[in-house]
C-alpha cells in the first residue's frame, strides 16, 4: 500500500514539475554596510555562478540589487528596504550590523519577505521569515568547551574586546572543571594588561577578539614575553585563518584555532572573482582576496535561496509582486519559500513533507556550500555544523589537526608521531637556559689558573649529561647558577617555592639539573624527565679506627667457652683412659720378656702417660704409648676424631682472625641511630631527605625526626658538603643522612668515612622542566637512549671513580695485599707461649736437678753444696754423653775423687748401661 501511494505521488509530482513557472528575472536585494565590500562581492558572484550554472533556476535569472548604507543608520536602512520591496524582490540579504539588521528583519517579517542573514546573532529566538546561516552561538560556545577539554586545559585567562564575547564564552564560565580569569582588552596598548597576565604565571590564554585585533594582541604579547615554548593560545575567531602568523611561527608558542572554511580550498573562488573583475576593468585589493567566514556564508546563502526557490517553483506558480511598507499587502509565497529553505537545511521524511504539501520528489539533496553542510534544527538555527581545529605549524603556518561537530564532538586527527616530530623540530638549534646548583660531582666549578666564563666554568656529571642530550636533540644551552643556591623546597606557611623550582615555575629557565630528587611535592609544581639515576637515603659515618690485634689473637677462632670445654674434655678423656687402662687386662704386660713367670706386671698407661698421650694426639704429634685393649683403643679413636674436627675448624678460622683487622662500628643502621642518643645525626635542611623524615609515618623515622628537629645545636646543614665535613670532624659523634649516590662519591675520596646500613627508601634523580613543558618527552627519550647504550654508566664511572676517585679503593686493595703478610702483632702470642713454655721447662729442669742433688747428698752423706757443685761440673762437660751410676757401696769401692763406682757406668746416650739393661 505504501509503495502504491509513493508511486502515485511521484507520478503526480513529475507531471506538475513542468506545469509551474518563475519570472524570467528574479531580483534579490542585498543591504551592505559601507565597509562590507567583500560581502557585496561574494553576493554578486554567487548570483553570477547560479546564473551560469543552470542546474537550478533553469529558466530564470537572478538579479543582484546591492544597497549601501552607513553603519547603525536605522532610519536609512528602513527607507532603503521599503524602496527595494517596491522593485519587487524575492528576498533580502543582510545587513551585518545589529541595529540596522533588527529593523530590516522587522520589516521583512511584516511583509512576509524572506530575510537571510550571515552574521553572529546572540538572540535565542528567530522571526518566522528570517534565517541565519551563521553558526548558532550556543553550539559555537559548546565547541570551545569541548576543544579545551580535549586539550586538557584547566586554568586559563579569557581576553575579550566586546561584551558579545561574554555571550560566546558562557559555557566556559559555567564549566566546573575550569578555573577561568576574565580580562577585557581596552584601548590600543594592551601591554600593561598582558604584563599582569605574565606576572600571574598564566600560560594558557583564550583570545576572543575581532579578527582584526588578533595580530595586534599577539604582537604585543610577543613584545612583553608572553609568548614562547610554554604559552598556549586558543583563538575563537572563525577568521583566525585570515591572520598573518608568519612572524610567530618560530616562537615556540602553541596557537590553536578553529575555522568553518578552509582557505586552501577556495582558490578557485578567488580566481573567479579576479577574472570577473578584470572584465569590468576593476582590480581586487588584497583585502578582497581573502574569503572570510561571513563572505563564504553569504555565498552559501544565495545558493540556499536558489535551491529553495527552485523547489517552490516546481509545485507553485511563483509571482513576485511589489510590496509597500505603507500597505497591508504581503507576499503570498514568502512563507512557503522560507520554509523550503529551512527544509533544505533539515529535510523531513516523506510523510511529513506530504502533510506540509511539499514536493518530495523535487528534493535534490542537501546544500553543501563553502561552509560545509547547511543544516538547521527545528527552531531554525544552524546548530549542527563542522569546524576544523587548526594549529600554527612551522611548515604550513596553519595545519588541520582535528574536527568538531555537535554529533561527533572532538576528533583529533593529529597523531602522536606528528606532535613528537613537531616538538623535536622546534627544539633543534634552540638555546635552552639550564639552571644548576653547585654539588659535587654533579655540578662543579673548574679549577683553572685562567679566569673562565659562561659554560666553560662548569664541569661534572650533570654537565656531561646535558651535553650528551644536546647531541641527540640538537639544541644549544647556557648554564646559570641558581641565585639562592637551593634546589627547591616549598615554605610550609606561605606555600611559596624557592631555588631551581621557583626559577622553572617563573619560566626563567628551561631545564634544571643537579642531584634533583623527584618527589611528589616537586612533581606537583614542575615536570620531571625520566630518572637518570636511582638511589635511596643512607647514612655516612666516620670509619672506626682499625682494632689492633690481640696478643693472644690465635685463641680467637674459638670462644672462651669452647676453650673451656676443650680443656675439660682433655682432662676427662685423659683420666678415663687411665681408669680404663687399669681395668682392661690386656693393658698389663710382663716388664721382663725373658722371664716366663714374672712376679709382677706393669701398665704403660700411667696417669702422666695418659695425659701425654691425649695432648700428643691433640697437637697432632702422637706418642710412644699405644693402647692395646679394645676399650682404650675406642676411647683413643673417639679422641682422635674429636681432635681432627676441632683442629681442622681451628686451622680454617685462624687465617681469617690473623689476617683480617676488625673494625667495630657503634651503629649498623637507622634502627641503631634511633635507639641511642650519644651519636647525633642530621640531614640537609629543606631537601628531599629532610622532607622524607618530616612527612614519614614509620615509627622509627618519626622518632628520628623528633630527635633531629629538637636537637640543639641544630643537626641540619645548608649543604651536603657541610654535613660530610661535620661527620669527618666529629670523631664518631655525628652521622649524616643523604642520598646513597652522593655517599658513594664521598667515600671514594674520603677514606675516613663509610656508608652504614642499607637504603631507607627508593628514589630517583631527574631533570626538572617548567610545568607542562613541551620538551619533557624529548628529554626523557634522550635519557632513555643514554641508559640503553651504557653512556650513563660511563659518565658515572668517570666522575665517581676516575676523576680523583678510587683512592680509597686502591688503599683497601693495598691493605688486603698486606694482610697476607702476618706481622709480629698477629703471631706475637705464639712466641709468648713458646717462651713461656721454654722458661717453664727450664724451671722444671732446675727443680728436678736440685731435687736429685739433694737426694744424692743425703744418701752419700755429703753437703748439698758439694753435691750440687759436682753435678754442675759434670753438666758443663758437653763432650761427655755417659755418666757413671751412683750406688751405695763400701768405702773401699768408692772412688774418692769422683764419688762414683768404678765397676759400672751408665750410658746416657742409649738409656742402657753397658750390660744392656
C-alpha positions in Angstrom: 0.0 0.0 0.0 2.8 2.4 0.9 4.6 1.6 -2.4 1.4 2.4 -4.3 0.9 5.8 -2.5 4.6 6.6 -3.1 4.4 5.8 -6.8 1.2 7.7 -7.3 2.6 10.8 -5.5 5.8 10.6 -7.6 3.9 10.5 -10.9 1.7 13.4 -9.9 4.7 15.4 -8.8 6.5 14.7 -12.1 3.5 15.8 -14.0 3.3 19.0 -12.0 7.0 19.6 -12.3 6.8 21.4 -15.6 3.4 23.0 -15.1 4.6 25.9 -12.9 7.0 28.7 -13.7 9.0 31.6 -12.3 9.5 35.1 -13.7 12.4 35.5 -16.2 14.2 37.8 -13.8 14.1 37.5 -10.0 15.5 40.4 -8.1 17.2 39.8 -4.7 18.2 42.7 -2.5 21.5 42.9 -0.6 21.9 45.5 2.1 25.6 46.2 3.0 27.4 48.5 5.3 29.9 50.8 3.7 32.8 48.6 4.8 31.2 45.3 3.6 32.8 45.3 0.1 33.9 41.7 0.4 30.3 40.6 1.3 28.9 42.5 -1.7 31.5 40.8 -3.9 30.5 37.4 -2.6 26.9 38.3 -3.1 27.3 39.3 -6.7 29.5 36.4 -7.7 27.2 33.9 -6.0 24.4 35.2 -8.2 26.6 35.1 -11.3 27.6 31.4 -10.5 23.9 30.4 -10.2 23.0 32.1 -13.4 25.9 30.4 -15.2 25.3 27.0 -13.7 21.7 26.3 -14.8 21.3 23.3 -12.6 18.9 25.4 -10.6 16.5 28.1 -11.8 17.0 26.8 -15.4 14.5 29.3 -16.9 15.1 32.3 -14.6 17.9 34.7 -13.9 18.8 36.2 -10.6 19.5 39.9 -10.5 21.5 41.2 -7.6 20.5 44.6 -6.3 23.0 45.8 -3.6 22.3 48.8 -1.4 24.9 50.6 0.6 24.2 52.4 3.8 26.1 53.8 6.7 26.6 51.5 9.7 24.0 51.9 12.5 21.7 54.2 10.4 18.4 52.5 11.2 16.3 55.2 9.5 18.0 54.9 6.2 18.0 51.1 6.4 14.2 51.1 6.8 13.8 53.6 4.0 16.1 51.6 1.6 14.4 48.3 2.4 11.0 49.8 1.6 12.4 51.1 -1.6 13.7 47.7 -2.6 10.4 46.0 -1.8 8.8 48.1 -4.4 11.1 46.8 -7.1 9.9 43.9 -6.4 12.3 41.4 -4.7 12.1 37.8 -3.6 14.4 38.0 -0.6 16.6 40.5 1.4 20.2 39.6 2.4 21.9 41.4 5.2 22.9 43.8 6.7 25.6 42.8 9.2 25.3 45.5 11.9 22.9 44.5 14.7 20.8 47.8 14.9 20.1 48.0 11.2 19.6 44.2 10.9 16.9 44.3 13.5 14.9 47.0 11.6 15.3 45.2 8.3 14.2 41.9 9.9 11.1 43.5 11.4 10.0 45.0 8.0 10.6 41.7 6.2 8.7 39.8 8.8 5.7 42.2 8.4 5.8 42.0 4.6 6.4 38.2 4.7 9.6 38.6 2.7 12.4 36.1 3.4 15.2 37.7 5.3 18.6 35.9 5.1 21.4 36.8 7.4 25.0 35.7 7.8 26.0 37.5 11.0 26.7 36.5 14.5 23.5 36.9 16.5 23.2 36.1 20.1 19.3 36.0 20.2 17.9 32.6 21.0 14.7 33.1 19.0 14.2 33.8 15.3 11.4 35.5 13.5 9.2 33.4 11.2 10.6 34.9 8.0 14.2 35.1 9.0 17.0 32.6 8.6 20.7 32.9 9.7 23.5 30.8 8.2 25.9 31.8 10.9 26.7 29.0 13.4 24.4 29.0 16.4 26.2 30.8 19.3 25.4 28.2 22.0 26.7 25.4 19.7 29.8 27.5 18.9 30.4 28.0 22.6 30.0 24.3 23.2 32.7 23.7 20.6 35.0 25.9 22.6 34.3 23.9 25.7 34.8 20.5 24.1 38.0 21.6 22.4 39.6 23.0 25.6 38.6 19.8 27.5 40.3 17.8 24.8 43.3 20.0 25.1 43.2 19.3 28.9 43.1 23.0 29.8 42.1 23.5 33.5 43.2 27.0 34.2 43.3 29.9 31.7 42.7 33.5 31.1 40.0 34.8 28.7 40.8 38.0 26.9 37.9 39.7 25.1 37.2 43.1 23.5 33.4 43.5 23.4 30.6 42.3 25.6 29.4 40.0 22.9 32.4 37.8 23.7 31.0 37.1 27.2 27.9 35.5 25.5 30.2 33.3 23.3 32.2 32.0 26.3 29.3 31.4 28.7 29.8 27.6 28.6 33.5 28.1 29.5 32.5 30.1 32.6 29.9 27.6 33.6 32.2 24.6 33.3 33.1 23.4 36.8 36.4 21.9 35.8 37.8 25.2 34.5 39.4 27.9 36.6 38.9 31.0 34.5 40.1 34.5 34.8 38.3 37.1 32.5 40.0 40.3 31.4 38.9 42.9 28.9 41.2 44.5 26.4 40.7 48.2 26.2 42.3 50.9 24.2 45.1 50.3 21.7 48.0 49.4 24.0 47.3 46.1 25.7 50.8 45.6 27.1 50.1 46.7 30.7 47.3 44.1 30.9 49.5 41.4 29.2 52.3 42.1 31.7 49.9 41.5 34.5 49.0 38.1 33.0 52.7 37.2 32.6 53.3 38.1 36.3 50.4 35.9 37.3 52.1 32.9 35.7 49.2 32.1 33.5 50.4 30.1 30.4 47.0 29.5 28.7 45.0 32.2 27.1 41.7 32.2 25.3 41.6 35.1 22.9 38.1 36.2 21.9 38.5 39.4 19.8 37.7 40.6 16.4 39.9 39.1 13.7 41.4 42.5 13.0 42.8 42.6 16.6 44.3 39.1 16.7 47.7 40.1 15.1 48.0 43.2 17.3 47.4 41.3 20.5 49.8 38.5 19.6 52.4 41.1 18.5 52.2 43.0 21.8 52.2 39.7 23.7 55.5 38.7 22.0 57.0 42.1 22.9 56.5 41.7 26.6 57.5 38.0 26.7 54.0 36.4 26.8 54.9 34.0 24.0 57.3 31.1 23.9 57.6 27.4 24.4 55.3 27.3 27.4 52.5 29.5 26.3 49.3 28.3 24.7 46.7 30.4 22.9 43.2 29.4 21.7 41.7 31.8 19.2 37.9 31.7 19.0 37.5 33.8 15.8 36.3 31.8 12.8 38.5 34.1 10.6 41.6 33.1 12.5 42.9 31.6 9.3 43.0 35.0 7.7 45.6 36.4 10.1 49.2 36.5 9.1 51.1 34.4 11.6 54.4 34.0 9.9 56.0 36.3 12.4 55.2 33.9 15.2 55.9 30.6 13.5 59.3 30.1 15.2 58.4 31.5 18.6 57.6 28.1 20.0 54.1 29.2 21.1 51.3 26.7 20.6 48.4 28.6 18.9 45.2 26.7 18.3 42.1 28.0 16.5 39.0 26.9 14.6 37.7 27.5 11.1 34.5 27.0 9.3 36.1 27.2 5.9 39.5 26.1 4.6 41.1 28.9 2.6 43.2 26.4 0.7 40.0 25.0 -0.9 38.7 28.4 -2.0 41.4 29.2 -4.6 39.0 28.7 -7.5 36.5 31.1 -5.9 39.2 33.8 -5.7 40.3 33.2 -9.3 36.7 33.6 -10.5 36.4 36.9 -8.7 39.7 38.1 -10.2 38.5 37.1 -13.7 35.1 38.7 -13.3 36.6 42.0 -12.0 39.1 42.2 -14.9 36.2 42.0 -17.3 35.0 45.3 -15.9 38.5 46.8 -15.6 38.4 46.5 -11.9 41.2 45.3 -9.7 40.7 43.4 -6.4 42.6 44.9 -3.5 44.4 42.5 -1.2 41.7 42.6 1.5 39.2 41.4 -1.1 41.2 38.4 -2.0 40.6 36.8 1.4 37.4 34.8 1.7 36.2 35.5 5.2 33.7 33.3 7.0 30.9 35.9 6.5 31.7 36.1 2.8 31.5 32.4 2.4 28.3 32.3 4.4 26.8 35.0 2.0 27.9 32.8 -0.9 26.1 29.8 0.6 23.1 31.8 1.5 22.5 32.7 -2.2 22.9 29.1 -3.1 20.4 28.0 -0.4 17.9 30.7 -1.6 18.2 29.4 -5.2 17.6 25.8 -4.1 14.6 26.8 -2.1 13.1 28.9 -4.8 13.6 26.2 -7.5 11.9 23.7 -5.3 9.0 26.1 -4.6 8.5 26.7 -8.4 8.1 23.0 -9.0 4.8 23.0 -7.1 3.6 26.6 -7.3 3.3 29.4 -9.8 5.5 32.0 -8.2 4.7 35.6 -8.9 6.9 38.3 -7.4 4.9 41.4 -6.7 5.6 44.8 -5.4 5.1 45.2 -1.7 4.6 48.5 0.0 5.6 49.2 3.6 2.6 51.5 3.9 0.1 49.0 2.8 -1.3 45.8 4.2 -0.5 43.5 1.3 2.2 40.8 1.9 3.9 38.4 -0.5 1.9 35.2 -0.6 4.9 33.0 -1.3 7.2 34.3 1.4 6.1 31.7 4.0 6.5 28.8 1.6 9.9 30.0 0.3 11.4 30.4 3.8 10.1 27.0 4.9 11.5 25.4 1.8 14.9 26.9 2.6 14.7 25.6 6.1 13.5 22.3 4.7 16.7 22.0 2.6 18.7 22.6 5.7 16.8 19.9 7.6 14.7 17.8 5.1 11.8 15.9 6.7 10.7 12.4 5.9 8.3 11.6 3.1 5.1 11.6 5.3 6.0 14.9 6.9 6.7 16.6 3.6 3.4 15.2 2.2 1.5 16.7 5.1 3.3 20.1 4.5 2.2 20.0 0.9 5.8 20.0 -0.3 7.1 18.2 -3.4 9.3 15.5 -2.0 10.3 14.4 -5.5 12.0 17.7 -6.2 14.4 17.3 -3.2 17.8 17.0 -4.9 19.9 16.6 -1.7 21.2 18.9 1.0 23.1 22.1 0.3 26.8 21.6 0.7 28.5 25.0 0.3 31.8 26.6 1.1 31.0 26.4 4.8 30.1 22.7 4.6 26.7 21.1 5.1 24.0 23.8 5.6 21.6 22.3 8.2 19.0 23.8 10.5 17.3 22.5 13.6 13.6 22.6 14.3 14.0 26.1 15.8 15.6 27.3 12.6 19.1 27.6 13.9 22.3 26.3 12.3 23.2 24.4 15.4 24.9 21.4 13.8 28.0 22.2 11.8 31.6 21.1 11.5 34.6 23.0 12.5 38.2 22.4 11.6 40.7 22.6 14.5 44.0 24.1 13.3 47.3 24.8 14.9 50.2 27.0 13.9 52.9 25.0 12.2 56.4 26.0 11.2 55.9 24.5 7.7 52.3 25.4 6.8 51.6 28.3 9.2 48.2 26.6 10.0 47.7 22.9 9.9 44.5 21.0 10.4 44.8 18.7 13.5 41.2 17.7 14.1 37.5 18.4 13.7 34.5 19.2 15.9 30.8 18.6 15.3 27.8 18.6 17.5 27.1 15.0 16.9 30.7 13.7 16.7 32.3 16.0 19.2 36.1 16.5 19.1 38.0 14.2 16.8 41.8 14.8 16.8 43.5 13.5 13.6 46.9 14.7 14.7 49.0 11.6 15.6 51.4 11.3 18.5 54.2 11.0 16.0 53.3 14.3 14.4 53.2 16.0 17.8 56.5 14.5 18.8 58.1 15.4 15.5 56.9 19.0 15.7 58.3 19.4 19.2 61.7 17.8 18.3 61.9 20.0 15.3 61.2 23.1 17.4 63.9 22.0 19.9 66.6 21.8 17.3 69.0 24.8 17.3 67.1 26.3 20.2 69.1 27.7 23.1 67.8 26.5 26.4 68.7 28.0 29.8 69.8 25.3 32.2 69.6 26.2 35.9 72.2 24.4 38.1 73.5 24.5 41.7 76.9 23.5 42.9 77.1 19.9 44.2 80.0 17.5 43.8 80.3 15.7 41.4 77.1 16.7 39.6 77.9 20.4 39.0 81.4 21.8 40.0 83.4 24.8 39.1 86.5 24.1 37.0 89.8 24.7 38.7 91.9 26.6 36.2 94.5 29.3 36.6 92.9 31.3 33.9 89.5 33.0 34.6 86.7 31.2 32.9 83.2 32.4 31.9 80.0 31.0 30.6 79.6 27.3 30.1 83.4 26.8 30.3 83.4 27.4 34.1 81.3 24.3 34.8 82.1 20.6 34.9 80.6 17.5 36.4 78.3 14.6 35.8 75.2 16.7 35.1 77.2 19.0 32.8 78.3 16.0 30.7 74.7 14.6 30.8 73.2 17.8 29.3 75.9 17.8 26.7 75.1 14.2 25.6 71.4 15.0 25.5 72.0 18.1 23.4 73.9 16.0 20.9 70.9 13.8 20.5 68.3 16.6 20.3 70.4 19.2 18.6 69.8 22.1 21.0 72.2 24.6 22.5 72.3 25.5 26.1 73.5 28.1 28.6 74.2 27.3 32.3 73.1 29.6 35.1 73.7 29.2 38.8 70.5 29.4 40.9 70.7 32.7 42.9 69.9 31.3 46.3 71.8 28.0 45.8 68.7 26.0 46.7 67.3 23.1 44.8 63.7 23.9 45.6 61.5 23.5 48.6 58.1 24.9 49.5 57.5 27.0 52.5 55.1 25.3 54.8 53.4 28.5 55.8 53.3 30.6 52.6 53.4 27.8 50.1 56.0 29.6 48.0 58.8 27.7 46.3 62.4 28.7 46.2 65.5 27.6 44.4 65.6 25.9 41.0 61.9 25.0 41.2 61.0 28.7 41.6 63.1 29.6 38.6 61.3 26.9 36.5 57.9 28.0 37.6 58.7 31.6 36.7 60.0 30.3 33.3 63.3 31.9 33.9 64.9 28.6 32.9 64.1 25.7 30.5 65.8 22.9 32.4 67.0 22.4 36.0 69.6 19.7 36.7 71.6 18.7 39.8 71.2 15.8 42.2 67.5 16.7 42.0 65.3 14.1 43.8 61.9 13.5 42.2 59.3 13.9 44.9 55.5 14.1 44.8 55.6 17.7 46.1 58.0 18.8 43.4 56.2 16.9 40.7 53.1 18.9 41.5 55.0 22.1 40.9 57.2 21.3 37.8 57.7 18.5 35.3 60.4 15.8 35.5 62.1 13.8 32.9 62.7 10.0 33.1 65.1 9.4 36.0 68.8 9.3 35.1 69.9 7.8 38.4 68.2 5.5 41.0 69.2 5.7 44.7 68.0 5.9 48.2 68.7 7.6 51.6 71.6 6.1 53.6 74.0 7.0 56.4 77.5 8.3 56.1 79.6 7.9 59.2 83.1 8.2 60.5 85.0 5.0 59.8 86.1 3.5 63.1 89.8 3.0 63.7 91.2 -0.4 63.0 91.4 -2.5 66.1 94.9 -3.7 66.9 95.2 -7.5 67.0 95.3 -9.0 70.5 98.5 -10.6 71.7 96.7 -13.9 72.0 94.7 -13.5 68.8 95.5 -17.1 68.0 92.8 -18.0 70.6 90.2 -16.0 68.6 88.9 -18.8 66.4 87.3 -20.4 69.4 85.3 -18.6 72.0 86.3 -18.9 75.7 83.5 -21.4 76.3 84.8 -23.6 73.6 88.3 -23.4 75.0 86.9 -24.3 78.5 85.0 -27.2 77.0 88.1 -28.5 75.2 90.2 -28.3 78.4 87.5 -30.2 80.3 87.3 -32.8 77.5 91.1 -33.2 77.6 91.1 -33.8 81.4 88.1 -36.1 81.2 89.4 -38.2 78.4 92.9 -38.5 80.0 91.5 -39.7 83.3 89.1 -42.0 81.6 91.9 -43.5 79.5 93.9 -44.1 82.8 91.0 -45.8 84.5 90.1 -48.0 81.6 93.7 -49.0 81.1 93.8 -50.2 84.7 90.6 -52.1 84.2 91.4 -53.7 80.9 93.5 -56.9 81.4 95.3 -56.5 78.1 96.9 -53.3 79.3 99.0 -55.2 81.9 102.3 -56.5 80.4 105.4 -58.5 81.6 108.2 -56.0 82.2 110.9 -58.6 81.6 110.0 -60.7 78.5 112.9 -63.1 79.2 111.3 -64.2 82.4 108.5 -66.7 81.7 106.7 -66.3 85.0 107.2 -62.8 86.2 106.3 -61.9 89.7 104.6 -58.7 88.7 103.0 -57.0 85.6 103.4 -53.4 84.5 100.8 -51.0 83.0 102.3 -48.5 80.5 99.4 -46.1 80.7 100.0 -44.3 83.9 98.2 -41.1 84.7 101.0 -39.0 83.4 101.3 -41.1 80.3 97.5 -40.8 79.7 97.8 -37.0 79.8 100.9 -37.2 77.5 99.0 -39.5 75.0 95.9 -37.2 74.8 98.0 -34.0 74.5 100.1 -35.6 71.8 97.0 -36.5 69.8 95.6 -33.1 70.2 98.8 -31.5 68.9 98.9 -33.9 66.0 102.3 -35.3 67.2 101.5 -38.7 68.6 103.5 -40.5 71.4 105.3 -43.8 72.1 102.4 -45.0 74.2 99.8 -47.1 72.3 96.6 -48.5 73.8 96.3 -52.3 73.5 92.8 -53.1 74.9 89.7 -52.7 72.8 88.2 -50.3 75.3 91.2 -48.0 75.5 91.5 -48.0 71.7 87.8 -47.0 71.4 88.5 -44.1 73.7 91.6 -43.2 71.7 89.7 -43.3 68.3 86.9 -41.1 69.5 89.5 -38.7 70.9 91.3 -38.6 67.6 88.1 -37.9 65.7 87.3 -35.1 68.1 90.7 -33.6 67.7 90.5 -33.9 63.9 87.3 -31.8 63.7 88.5 -29.3 66.3 91.9 -28.8 64.8 90.5 -28.5 61.3 88.0 -25.9 62.4 90.6 -24.0 64.3 93.0 -24.0 61.4 90.3 -22.8 59.0 89.3 -19.9 61.2 92.8 -19.0 62.3 93.8 -17.5 59.0 90.9 -15.1 58.9 91.4 -14.0 62.5 95.1 -13.4 62.0 94.8 -11.5 58.6 91.6 -9.5 59.0 91.7 -6.4 61.1 88.2 -5.9 62.5 86.5 -2.6 62.7 83.7 -2.4 65.2 81.1 0.3 64.4 78.8 1.5 67.1 75.9 1.8 64.6 74.8 -0.6 61.8 71.7 1.2 60.5 68.9 3.6 61.2 67.5 1.4 64.0 70.7 1.8 65.9 70.6 5.6 65.5 67.0 5.8 66.7 67.7 3.7 69.8 70.6 5.8 71.1 71.2 9.4 72.0 75.0 9.7 72.2 75.6 10.0 68.4 73.8 13.0 66.8 72.5 12.8 63.3 71.0 15.2 60.7 70.5 16.0 57.0 70.4 18.9 54.6 67.7 21.4 55.6 64.9 21.8 53.1 66.0 18.9 50.9 64.2 15.8 49.9 65.8 13.8 52.8 64.5 16.5 55.2 61.0 16.2 53.7 61.2 12.4 53.9 61.7 12.3 57.6 59.3 15.2 58.2 56.4 13.5 56.4 57.2 9.9 57.3 54.6 7.8 59.1 57.0 5.0 60.0 57.6 5.0 63.8 61.4 4.6 63.6 61.7 7.6 61.2 59.3 9.6 63.3 61.5 9.1 66.3 64.5 10.1 64.3 62.7 13.3 63.0 61.7 14.2 66.6 65.3 13.8 67.7 66.7 15.8 64.8 64.2 18.7 65.0 64.6 19.1 68.7 68.4 18.8 68.8 70.4 21.9 70.0 72.6 23.0 68.4 70.9 22.2 65.1 71.9 19.0 63.4 70.8 20.3 60.0 73.2 21.7 57.4 72.8 24.1 54.4 74.5 21.7 52.0 75.5 18.1 51.8 79.2 19.1 51.7 78.8 20.8 55.1 77.2 17.7 56.5 80.0 15.4 55.2 82.6 17.8 56.7 80.9 17.7 60.0 80.9 13.9 60.0 84.6 13.9 59.3 85.4 16.3 62.2 83.0 14.8 64.8 85.2 11.8 65.7 82.3 9.5 65.5 79.8 11.7 67.4 77.8 12.7 64.3 76.2 10.8 61.4 74.7 12.4 58.3 71.8 11.2 56.2 71.8 11.8 52.4 71.4 10.1 49.1 73.4 6.9 48.5 75.0 8.1 45.2 76.5 11.2 47.0 77.7 8.9 49.8 79.4 6.7 47.2 81.2 9.7 45.8 82.4 10.9 49.2 83.7 7.5 50.4 85.7 7.2 47.2 87.6 10.3 48.2 87.4 10.4 52.0 89.0 7.2 53.3 88.0 8.1 56.9 84.3 7.8 56.0 82.0 4.9 55.2 78.4 4.1 54.4 76.4 2.5 57.2 73.4 0.2 56.6 71.3 -0.1 53.5 68.8 2.2 51.8 66.0 3.7 53.8 63.8 4.4 50.8 63.9 4.3 47.0 64.1 7.5 44.9 65.4 8.9 41.7 67.2 11.9 40.2 65.6 13.6 37.2 65.9 16.7 35.0 63.3 19.3 36.0 61.4 21.3 33.5 58.7 24.0 33.7 55.1 22.9 34.2 53.7 21.3 31.1 56.9 21.8 29.2 56.7 20.5 25.6 60.3 19.3 25.9 59.6 16.7 28.7 59.1 13.8 26.3 62.1 14.5 24.0 64.4 14.9 27.0 63.0 11.7 28.6 63.6 9.7 25.5 67.1 11.0 25.2 67.8 9.9 28.8 66.4 6.5 28.0 68.7 6.2 25.0 71.7 7.1 27.1 70.7 4.4 29.6 70.3 1.8 26.9 73.7 2.5 25.2 75.5 2.5 28.5 76.5 6.2 28.4 75.1 7.0 31.8 77.1 4.2 33.3 80.3 5.5 31.7 79.6 9.0 33.0 79.1 7.8 36.5 82.3 5.8 36.3 84.1 8.8 35.0 83.0 11.1 37.8 82.8 8.7 40.7 85.9 6.5 40.0 88.2 8.1 37.5 88.1 11.8 38.3 90.1 12.0 41.7 88.2 8.9 42.8 89.2 5.3 43.6 91.9 6.4 46.0 90.3 4.7 49.0 89.6 1.6 46.9 93.3 1.4 46.0 94.3 1.8 49.6 91.9 -1.0 50.6 93.5 -3.2 47.9 96.9 -2.4 49.3 95.7 -3.2 52.8 94.2 -6.5 51.6 97.5 -7.4 49.9 99.5 -6.5 53.0 97.1 -8.5 55.2 98.5 -11.7 53.7 101.8 -10.9 55.4 101.5 -11.5 59.1 103.3 -9.2 61.4 104.6 -9.8 64.8 101.5 -8.3 66.2 99.5 -11.1 64.6 101.6 -14.0 65.9 103.3 -12.4 68.9 101.2 -14.5 71.3 102.6 -17.7 69.8 106.1 -16.5 70.6 105.0 -15.6 74.1 103.6 -19.1 74.6 106.7 -20.7 73.3 109.0 -18.5 75.5 106.7 -19.3 78.5 106.9 -23.0 77.8 110.7 -22.9 77.5 111.0 -21.0 80.7 108.7 -23.4 82.4 110.7 -26.4 81.1 114.0 -24.7 82.3 112.5 -24.1 85.7 111.2 -27.6 85.9 114.6 -29.0 84.9 116.3 -26.9 87.6 113.9 -28.1 90.2 114.5 -31.7 89.1 118.3 -31.1 89.1 118.2 -29.6 92.6 115.9 -32.3 94.0 118.2 -35.0 92.6 121.3 -33.3 94.0 119.8 -33.0 97.4 118.8 -36.7 97.4 122.3 -37.8 96.4 123.8 -35.6 99.1 121.6 -37.2 101.7 122.3 -40.7 100.6 126.1 -40.2 100.4 126.4 -38.0 103.5 127.7 -35.1 101.6 126.6 -31.5 101.8 124.1 -30.2 99.3 126.5 -27.6 98.1 129.3 -30.1 97.3 126.9 -32.4 95.5 125.4 -29.6 93.5 128.9 -28.4 92.6 129.8 -31.9 91.4 126.7 -32.2 89.2 127.3 -28.8 87.7 130.9 -29.6 86.9 129.7 -32.8 85.0 127.0 -30.9 83.1 129.4 -28.3 81.7 131.4 -31.1 80.1 129.4 -31.0 76.9 131.5 -33.8 75.3 130.5 -36.4 77.8 127.5 -38.4 76.8 127.8 -41.1 79.5 127.5 -40.8 83.3 128.6 -43.4 85.9 125.9 -44.9 88.1 125.9 -43.8 91.6 125.5 -46.9 94.0 125.6 -47.3 97.7 129.0 -49.2 98.1 131.5 -49.8 100.8 134.1 -47.1 101.3 136.8 -49.3 99.7 134.9 -49.5 96.4 134.3 -45.8 96.2 136.4 -43.6 94.1 137.2 -40.8 96.4 137.9 -38.5 93.6 134.6 -38.8 91.8 132.3 -40.4 94.2 131.1 -42.9 91.6 131.6 -46.7 91.5 134.5 -47.7 89.3 133.0 -51.0 88.2 129.9 -49.8 86.4 129.0 -46.8 84.1 125.7 -45.6 82.7 125.4 -44.7 79.1 123.0 -41.7 78.7 123.1 -41.9 75.0 121.0 -45.0 74.7 119.3 -45.3 78.0 121.0 -48.6 79.0 124.0 -49.5 81.0 126.9 -51.3 79.4 125.4 -54.6 80.2 122.4 -53.9 78.1 119.9 -53.4 81.0 
